[in-house]
Amino acid sequence: MSADPTLLDGVSIILVEPQNPGNIGMVCRAMKNMGLRELRLVNPCDRFHPEALKFAVSARDLLERAVLFSSLPDALADSPLSVGATRRHGKSRPEIYSPETMARQILPELGRYRAAFVFGREDNGLTTDELSLCRWHATIPTSPDYGSLNLAQSVLIFCYELFRGSAEAGSGGGSRELAGVEEYEELFGHMERALTRIGYLNPQNPAHLMRTFRRLFARAELDSREVAVLRGMMSQIDWAADNFPGRKTP
């Protein structure tokens, strides 16, 4: 099978606060096995620890070129297509896809947009807030007897699905210009302020409903014009709220 390196160059693997240097090295090896070249590290342990170098084997070049970031939003800033890997299910994470589904979703768009696959800490994974920064959430189906996978194993499975799919995917998606991460975050910030102001959001816990809006708009795959329309609506709410008497009570 021959993957398209042009497509795969548009994918970053992001590790958030990896704690084991050996895992970083093994992730580099897994990426190189499947033709991915860009590793991003958010507040990692020592990537040049002897264990990292040992397990990277012939993928030390990826280890040396890894880009360091101090926050996940910075690492995601140029990637409108993002997938957060998680094995936790719950009310705040109702729609979780498989690696294969995510590869099919993302590969046709890679000629036009960058994508990032985000993996969390070995012990606790990604937080709910970190997952909320990702457009989609995905998990690897495993046996109920023991569902925990090593970090590098998880990365390898996602990279394999991308490698396999890239052999068949075309470059370039539709004609719409998807909104970027910064546009989305500005929209969500504007929404939270406006909806709190009119009493729709609980000021003590606005994130509860905002996570629902994030999931809704992730499914919608908004373009820049649609984000601008929604922000215009929020601005109108701000204007109307000048004479707002207070939250409606039963």
JOJOKA-V298386 format. One record per residue. N is the residue number from 1. SS is DSSP state (hx for helix, st for strand, lp for the rest). Layout:
# JOJOKA-V298386
n-><N	N>
ss-><SS	SS>
This chain:
# JOJOKA-V298386
n-><1	2	3	4	5	6	7	8	9	10	11	12	13	14	15	16	17	18	19	20	21	22	23	24	25	26	27	28	29	30	31	32	33	34	35	36	37	38	39	40	41	42	43	44	45	46	47	48	49	50	51	52	53	54	55	56	57	58	59	60	61	62	63	64	65	66	67	68	69	70	71	72	73	74	75	76	77	78	79	80	81	82	83	84	85	86	87	88	89	90	91	92	93	94	95	96	97	98	99	100	101	102	103	104	105	106	107	108	109	110	111	112	113	114	115	116	117	118	119	120	121	122	123	124	125	126	127	128	129	130	131	132	133	134	135	136	137	138	139	140	141	142	143	144	145	146	147	148	149	150	151	152	153	154	155	156	157	158	159	160	161	162	163	164	165	166	167	168	169	170	171	172	173	174	175	176	177	178	179	180	181	182	183	184	185	186	187	188	189	190	191	192	193	194	195	196	197	198	199	200	201	202	203	204	205	206	207	208	209	210	211	212	213	214	215	216	217	218	219	220	221	222	223	224	225	226	227	228	229	230	231	232	233	234	235	236	237	238	239	240	241	242	243	244	245	246	247	248	249	250>
ss-><lp	lp	lp	lp	hx	hx	hx	hx	lp	lp	st	st	st	st	st	st	lp	lp	lp	lp	hx	hx	hx	hx	hx	hx	hx	hx	hx	hx	hx	hx	hx	lp	lp	lp	lp	st	st	st	st	st	lp	lp	lp	lp	lp	lp	lp	hx	hx	hx	hx	hx	hx	hx	hx	hx	hx	hx	hx	hx	hx	hx	hx	lp	st	st	st	lp	lp	hx	hx	hx	hx	hx	lp	lp	lp	lp	st	st	st	st	st	lp	lp	lp	lp	st	lp	lp	st	lp	lp	lp	st	lp	hx	hx	hx	hx	hx	hx	hx	hx	hx	lp	lp	lp	lp	lp	lp	lp	st	st	st	st	st	lp	st	lp	lp	lp	st	lp	lp	hx	hx	hx	hx	hx	lp	lp	lp	st	st	st	lp	lp	lp	lp	lp	lp	lp	lp	lp	lp	lp	lp	hx	hx	hx	hx	hx	hx	hx	hx	hx	hx	hx	hx	hx	hx	hx	hx	lp	lp	lp	lp	lp	lp	lp	lp	lp	lp	lp	st	lp	lp	hx	hx	hx	hx	hx	hx	hx	hx	hx	hx	hx	hx	hx	hx	hx	hx	hx	lp	lp	lp	lp	lp	lp	lp	lp	lp	hx	hx	hx	hx	hx	hx	hx	hx	hx	hx	hx	hx	hx	hx	lp	lp	st	hx	hx	hx	hx	hx	hx	hx	hx	hx	hx	hx	hx	hx	hx	hx	hx	hx	hx	hx	hx	lp	lp	lp	lp	lp	lp	lp>
